[in-house]
Amino acid sequence: MFDIKYEKIKNQLIEEATEILASNYKNNITVPSNILYPHQWFWDSCFIAIGLRHIDIEKAKSELTNLVKGQWKNGMIPNIVFGNNNGGRKISNIWRSQVSPFSPDNVFTSGITQPPMLAEAVYKVGEMLDKKERKLWFGMMINHIIDYHQWLYLDRDPHSEGLVLLLHPYESGMDNSPPWMGELHKSFTPKWIKYTEKLHLDFIYNFFRLDTKFVNKFERMSNVDAMSLYSLQINMRKKQYNTEKILGHNSFAIEDLAFNSVLIRANDYLEKISDFIDKEIPKNLKNNIKKSRSAIDNLWDNENAEYFSRNFETHKFIKISSISSLLPLYSGAITQERANHLVKTLESHDKFSVPFPIPTVPVSSEWFSPMNYWQGPTWINMNWLIIEGLKNYGFDDHADILIKKTLELVEAGGFSEYFDPIDGRPLGIDNFSWTAALTIDLLSSD
């Protein structure tokens, strides 16, 4: 796969990435960043474990076992598990997860979830173990995965459609992605925020934001959008993070394309784990797994020949293009014909073909902003997901090209949080853990 150049720098990149992961390691977890993200994030930890398995299998395992300590009694795995130090308690007060009767005892967490990467991370860590240890590892983790997937279908698929809904942009993992922000602007902007914007008082929110203290404000969402997301979060807290209550008072719910694509693939890994240890998956969950694989077709829009997320209540497509449209490749649940079409989209210079792919928003989109968080920059984790998706459908040459371009980006720009897709400049926080971990995985996997 690698040419002579990358064989020469392989060990150097792995060594540098390993040092970053070591520097971000504390209290049995590898935080995304000591500077801005000093807690444990759900899908970050899964990506981190996938990379750590190549260099320290015990750390990879503890990354995931510590994550599930924050699992709620109803099965939900939160997007953030806070440390039990004073800083963790202080920030967790914003979420106050204890308002829910299902929140865990003596663990501070958020009240929402994130893309369900756990099953794949558990399986990939297990690949590095001998058969006996793998069975023990899978046996230790499978009930956490089953309970989480059960919760997703029971709590977040109230109409039994095979597609789960999300209630906050943070749950998508792509906080200010255009499909979410477009829908948010349309259906959820409280009056006090509108007045704040009209009177140009939104600058006051700068005093409360942590991200723009460490990152250029032009690389993050606007104050108005940040206030809207915070207001949505507070509304959920008032409803005790109870989905039924939230849906009863708020129509802002989305069947997210990327999240459901990840869930479909996660279901496949859950089945692989259960087969390996000969453990039966509950019948209702098996039925939902089967339903999800076909339900992804309901997110295909014939008019635009594109996959979209859709509004949960109206079932109307949110026709704003983003990198999510490529994630059905990762799901493995679409036809070869549709996969071929998505690869052509990936190759299009009007869409995603740029010097440093893959931008999170097509370059032709009115939303495209090459430096702004999830509205244009290239993220290593998204490249990794799409590389896996390309392999699903036999596009090995495309996958190899994307791997090489991803490594070029890291070699030139370091292990940054995200990158400008046009000139490759590093953006966001330096020494970002999943960038380091997934670089190790790309360099270490066959």
KAZI-V303454 format. One record per residue. SS is DSSP state (H for helix, E for strand, - for the rest). PSI is psi in radians with two decimals (none if undefined). Layout:
ss->SS psi->PSI
ss->SS psi->PSI
This chain:
ss->- psi->-0.77
ss->- psi->2.52
ss->- psi->-3.13
ss->H psi->-0.67
ss->H psi->-0.83
ss->H psi->-0.42
ss->H psi->-0.61
ss->H psi->-0.69
ss->H psi->-0.09
ss->H psi->-0.94
ss->H psi->-0.63
ss->H psi->-0.81
ss->H psi->-0.73
ss->H psi->-0.71
ss->H psi->-0.78
ss->H psi->-0.74
ss->H psi->-0.69
ss->H psi->-0.69
ss->H psi->-0.67
ss->H psi->-0.79
ss->H psi->-0.66
ss->H psi->-0.68
ss->H psi->-0.45
ss->- psi->0.12
ss->E psi->2.22
ss->E psi->2.49
ss->- psi->0.79
ss->- psi->0.18
ss->E psi->2.79
ss->E psi->1.86
ss->- psi->2.70
ss->- psi->-0.68
ss->E psi->2.29
ss->- psi->-0.44
ss->- psi->-0.93
ss->- psi->-0.47
ss->E psi->1.27
ss->- psi->0.48
ss->- psi->-2.94
ss->E psi->2.17
ss->E psi->2.48
ss->H psi->-1.19
ss->H psi->-0.38
ss->H psi->-0.85
ss->H psi->-0.61
ss->H psi->-0.79
ss->H psi->-0.70
ss->H psi->-0.76
ss->H psi->-0.65
ss->H psi->-0.61
ss->H psi->-0.74
ss->H psi->-0.48
ss->- psi->-0.43
ss->- psi->-0.38
ss->- psi->-0.42
ss->- psi->1.59
ss->H psi->-0.59
ss->H psi->-0.69
ss->H psi->-0.67
ss->H psi->-0.76
ss->H psi->-0.77
ss->H psi->-0.48
ss->H psi->-0.73
ss->H psi->-0.62
ss->H psi->-0.58
ss->H psi->-0.59
ss->H psi->-0.80
ss->H psi->-0.12
ss->H psi->-0.40
ss->H psi->0.03
ss->- psi->2.41
ss->- psi->2.86
ss->- psi->-0.42
ss->- psi->0.00
ss->- psi->-0.30
ss->- psi->2.37
ss->- psi->2.09
ss->- psi->2.75
ss->- psi->-0.38
ss->E psi->2.31
ss->E psi->2.03
ss->- psi->2.63
ss->- psi->2.71
ss->- psi->0.40
ss->- psi->3.12
ss->H psi->-0.65
ss->H psi->-0.70
ss->H psi->-0.74
ss->H psi->-0.71
ss->H psi->-0.86
ss->H psi->-0.61
ss->H psi->-0.30
ss->H psi->-0.42
ss->H psi->-0.64
ss->H psi->-0.71
ss->- psi->0.99
ss->H psi->-0.37
ss->H psi->-0.16
ss->H psi->-0.34
ss->- psi->2.36
ss->- psi->-0.20
ss->- psi->-0.14
ss->- psi->2.65
ss->- psi->2.69
ss->- psi->2.37
ss->- psi->0.34
ss->- psi->2.24
ss->- psi->2.23
ss->E psi->3.00
ss->- psi->-3.06
ss->- psi->0.24
ss->- psi->3.02
ss->- psi->-2.88
ss->- psi->2.94
ss->- psi->2.34
ss->- psi->1.25
ss->- psi->-0.04
ss->H psi->-0.82
ss->H psi->-0.76
ss->H psi->-0.71
ss->H psi->-0.77
ss->H psi->-0.79
ss->H psi->-0.79
ss->H psi->-0.63
ss->H psi->-0.72
ss->H psi->-0.51
ss->- psi->-0.42
ss->- psi->-0.01
ss->- psi->2.71
ss->- psi->2.97
ss->H psi->-0.76
ss->H psi->-0.82
ss->H psi->-0.62
ss->H psi->-0.74
ss->H psi->-0.73
ss->H psi->-0.75
ss->H psi->-0.85
ss->H psi->-0.70
ss->H psi->-0.59
ss->H psi->-0.57
ss->H psi->-0.32
ss->H psi->-0.65
ss->H psi->-0.57
ss->H psi->-0.72
ss->H psi->-0.79
ss->H psi->-0.83
ss->H psi->-0.66
ss->H psi->-0.81
ss->H psi->-0.63
ss->H psi->-0.79
ss->H psi->-0.75
ss->H psi->-0.77
ss->H psi->-0.68
ss->H psi->-0.68
ss->H psi->-0.62
ss->H psi->0.15
ss->- psi->1.10
ss->- psi->-0.38
ss->- psi->0.13
ss->- psi->0.88
ss->- psi->-0.25
ss->- psi->-0.02
ss->- psi->2.24
ss->- psi->2.66
ss->- psi->2.70
ss->E psi->2.66
ss->- psi->-0.11
ss->- psi->2.48
ss->H psi->-0.56
ss->H psi->-0.48
ss->H psi->-0.40
ss->H psi->-0.29
ss->- psi->-0.17
ss->- psi->1.36
ss->- psi->-0.87
ss->- psi->0.57
ss->- psi->2.42
ss->H psi->-0.75
ss->H psi->-0.66
ss->H psi->-0.78
ss->H psi->-0.60
ss->H psi->-0.75
ss->H psi->-0.65
ss->H psi->-0.79
ss->H psi->-0.59
ss->H psi->-0.63
ss->H psi->-0.15
ss->- psi->1.47
ss->- psi->1.72
ss->- psi->2.68
ss->H psi->-0.66
ss->H psi->-0.52
ss->H psi->-0.69
ss->H psi->-0.74
ss->H psi->-0.71
ss->H psi->-0.73
ss->H psi->-0.76
ss->H psi->-0.65
ss->- psi->0.08
ss->- psi->0.71
ss->- psi->0.09
ss->H psi->-0.27
ss->H psi->-0.43
ss->H psi->-0.54
ss->H psi->-0.31
ss->H psi->-0.52
ss->H psi->-0.31
ss->- psi->-0.18
ss->- psi->2.36
ss->- psi->-0.64
ss->H psi->-0.75
ss->H psi->-0.05
ss->H psi->-0.36
ss->H psi->-0.31
ss->- psi->2.49
ss->- psi->2.31
ss->H psi->-0.42
ss->H psi->-0.16
ss->H psi->0.00
ss->- psi->3.01
ss->- psi->2.76
ss->- psi->2.85
ss->H psi->-0.67
ss->H psi->-0.78
ss->H psi->-0.69
ss->H psi->-0.69
ss->H psi->-0.67
ss->H psi->-0.73
ss->H psi->-0.66
ss->H psi->-0.74
ss->H psi->-0.71
ss->H psi->-0.71
ss->H psi->-0.78
ss->H psi->-0.68
ss->H psi->-0.70
ss->H psi->-0.70
ss->H psi->-0.71
ss->H psi->-0.50
ss->- psi->0.27
ss->- psi->0.49
ss->- psi->0.55
ss->- psi->1.98
ss->H psi->-0.75
ss->H psi->-0.75
ss->H psi->-0.71
ss->H psi->-0.78
ss->H psi->-0.49
ss->H psi->-0.35
ss->H psi->0.01
ss->- psi->2.18
ss->- psi->0.04
ss->- psi->1.52
ss->- psi->2.37
ss->E psi->2.37
ss->E psi->1.66
ss->- psi->2.24
ss->H psi->-0.84
ss->H psi->-0.80
ss->H psi->-0.79
ss->H psi->-0.54
ss->H psi->-0.75
ss->H psi->-0.69
ss->H psi->-0.73
ss->H psi->-0.80
ss->H psi->-0.66
ss->H psi->-0.66
ss->H psi->-0.69
ss->H psi->-0.73
ss->H psi->-0.60
ss->H psi->-0.74
ss->H psi->-0.67
ss->H psi->-0.73
ss->H psi->-0.79
ss->H psi->-0.65
ss->H psi->-0.69
ss->H psi->-0.64
ss->H psi->0.11
ss->- psi->0.84
ss->- psi->2.28
ss->- psi->2.33
ss->- psi->2.39
ss->- psi->2.49
ss->H psi->-0.76
ss->H psi->-0.59
ss->H psi->-0.69
ss->H psi->-0.69
ss->H psi->-0.71
ss->H psi->-0.63
ss->H psi->-0.79
ss->H psi->-0.72
ss->H psi->-0.66
ss->H psi->-0.68
ss->H psi->-0.64
ss->H psi->-0.43
ss->H psi->-0.38
ss->H psi->-0.48
ss->H psi->-0.38
ss->H psi->-0.17
ss->H psi->0.18
ss->E psi->2.22
ss->E psi->1.92
ss->- psi->-0.65
ss->- psi->-0.75
ss->- psi->-0.07
ss->- psi->0.94
ss->E psi->2.61
ss->E psi->2.43
ss->- psi->2.73
ss->- psi->2.90
ss->E psi->2.72
ss->E psi->2.26
ss->- psi->-0.75
ss->- psi->-0.78
ss->- psi->-0.30
ss->- psi->0.30
ss->- psi->2.40
ss->E psi->2.50
ss->- psi->1.63
ss->- psi->1.09
ss->- psi->2.07
ss->- psi->2.53
ss->- psi->3.12
ss->H psi->-0.33
ss->H psi->-0.50
ss->H psi->-0.33
ss->H psi->-0.24
ss->- psi->-0.38
ss->H psi->-0.41
ss->H psi->-0.77
ss->H psi->-0.59
ss->H psi->-0.58
ss->- psi->0.19
ss->- psi->0.09
ss->- psi->2.92
ss->- psi->2.82
ss->H psi->-0.63
ss->H psi->-0.78
ss->H psi->-0.67
ss->H psi->-0.75
ss->H psi->-0.70
ss->H psi->-0.73
ss->H psi->-0.62
ss->H psi->-0.65
ss->H psi->-0.66
ss->H psi->-0.72
ss->H psi->-0.58
ss->H psi->-0.19
ss->- psi->2.30
ss->- psi->-0.29
ss->- psi->-0.17
ss->- psi->-1.50
ss->- psi->-0.04
ss->- psi->1.79
ss->- psi->2.97
ss->- psi->-0.61
ss->- psi->1.35
ss->- psi->2.85
ss->- psi->2.19
ss->E psi->2.60
ss->- psi->-0.17
ss->- psi->2.40
ss->- psi->2.49
ss->- psi->-0.38
ss->- psi->-0.11
ss->- psi->2.52
ss->- psi->-0.31
ss->- psi->-0.26
ss->- psi->2.15
ss->- psi->1.79
ss->- psi->-0.25
ss->- psi->-0.08
ss->- psi->1.55
ss->- psi->-1.92
ss->- psi->0.35
ss->- psi->0.53
ss->- psi->-0.76
ss->- psi->2.77
ss->E psi->2.29
ss->- psi->2.39
ss->H psi->-0.62
ss->H psi->-0.60
ss->H psi->-0.68
ss->H psi->-0.74
ss->H psi->-0.78
ss->H psi->-0.75
ss->H psi->-0.56
ss->H psi->-0.79
ss->H psi->-0.69
ss->H psi->-0.70
ss->H psi->-0.70
ss->H psi->-0.60
ss->H psi->-0.65
ss->- psi->0.32
ss->- psi->0.23
ss->- psi->1.03
ss->H psi->-0.64
ss->H psi->-0.73
ss->H psi->-0.71
ss->H psi->-0.75
ss->H psi->-0.72
ss->H psi->-0.76
ss->H psi->-0.64
ss->H psi->-0.82
ss->H psi->-0.73
ss->H psi->-0.62
ss->H psi->-0.75
ss->H psi->-0.61
ss->H psi->-0.71
ss->H psi->-0.81
ss->H psi->-0.73
ss->H psi->-0.72
ss->H psi->-0.67
ss->H psi->-0.03
ss->- psi->-2.99
ss->- psi->1.01
ss->- psi->2.90
ss->- psi->-0.79
ss->E psi->3.07
ss->E psi->2.64
ss->- psi->2.16
ss->- psi->-0.20
ss->- psi->-0.84
ss->- psi->-0.05
ss->- psi->0.11
ss->- psi->2.51
ss->E psi->2.46
ss->E psi->2.89
ss->- psi->-2.65
ss->- psi->2.48
ss->- psi->2.84
ss->- psi->0.90
ss->- psi->2.31
ss->H psi->-0.77
ss->H psi->-0.45
ss->H psi->-0.78
ss->H psi->-0.82
ss->H psi->-0.77
ss->H psi->-0.44
ss->H psi->-0.76
ss->H psi->-0.75
ss->H psi->-0.75
ss->H psi->-0.60
ss->H psi->-0.35
ss->H psi->-0.32
ss->- psi->2.61
ss->- psi->none
